[in-house]
């Protein structure tokens, strides 16, 4: 059953490009693991307008096992942890994470 990890970030004004660069690094071959997500989608809040500073990242996995394998890879990779470590200079601040499992009513 599909699992969706939803990350909501607050991006500092003028730092969206820096955050997008971090996401590009995260998607580079150096962070390829045996189990990879099925899809990535990045959303911007439409209200109050296009300059809003919140970005929402959806990462889709085939199932909970795939999510767990990828999460374990990220947690054990020092380069990955350094890339997303919260520092005073980070362009983004993680506001929340949701883990959603597909629901198929009978």
N, C-alpha and C positions, 0 to 999 in steps of 0.2 A: 504494500500500500504506500502511495506517495507520501513523502514527508517534506514539508516546507519550513525552512528556517527563515525567519523574518527579522532583520536587523534594522532598527531605526537609529539614524545618526543625526546629530546636530552638527552642521559644518560651519566653521567660523567664517564671517564675511570675507569675501575675497579669496578664500582658500579652497573653493570647489575643485579647481584644477589640480591642486596638490593631493586632495583626497582621491580624485579620479586616477591620478598617477599611482597612488598606493594600490588601488584596486587592479590596475593594469599589471603591477608587479605581482600581485597575488595570483593573477591568472597566467603568469609566465611559466614556461616549461620547468624552471627550477623548483617550482612548488607542485609539480605533478606527483600524484600519489597513486598507488594501485587501485584505489576506489575514488572516483571523481563524481562531483555532482552532475545531474542530468541537465540542468539549465540555471542560468543567472539572469535576473532582471533587476534593473535599477529604476526606481520611480522617484519622482519629485512631487511634493504636495502641490496641488493646483490652486488651492485657496490658502492664503490670501492672494498669491500671484506667483509668477515664474521665478522671482528672486528669493523665495522662501529658502531658509537655510536647513531644512530637514530633507534628508534623502533616505529612502527605504530600499533596502537590498533584500531581494527574495532569492534564496538558493534552494533549488529543488533536488531532492534525492529520490532514488528508486524506492527506498524503504528505510526503516529505522536502522538496520544493520549497516547500510551504506553511510548514513549520517554518522553513526557511531565510529565507523572505520576512519572516515575523513576527519572527524573531530579528534580522534586519538592521534592521527598523523600530525595535525596542526599543533596539538598540545605538546608533542614530543619533538617538534622542530624548532630549534632556537632561533633560526632566521625568521620563521613565521611569527613567533612570539614577539620578536623585536620589531617586526614591521607593524604589528597592531598594538604594541604596548602603548598604554595611555601615558603621554608625557605632556608637560605644559606647552610644548611646541606642536603637538599633534594638530592637524587641520580639522579633525573630527572628534566628537565625543559620543560614545555609544550611549544611547538613552534607554533602549530596551531590546530584548530578544524574545521572540516567540517561536515555539516549535509546534507546528501544526501537522496533524496526521489526517490524511484524507478520510472522509466519512462517507460511507456508502450505505444509505438507509435501505432496509429490507424491502 
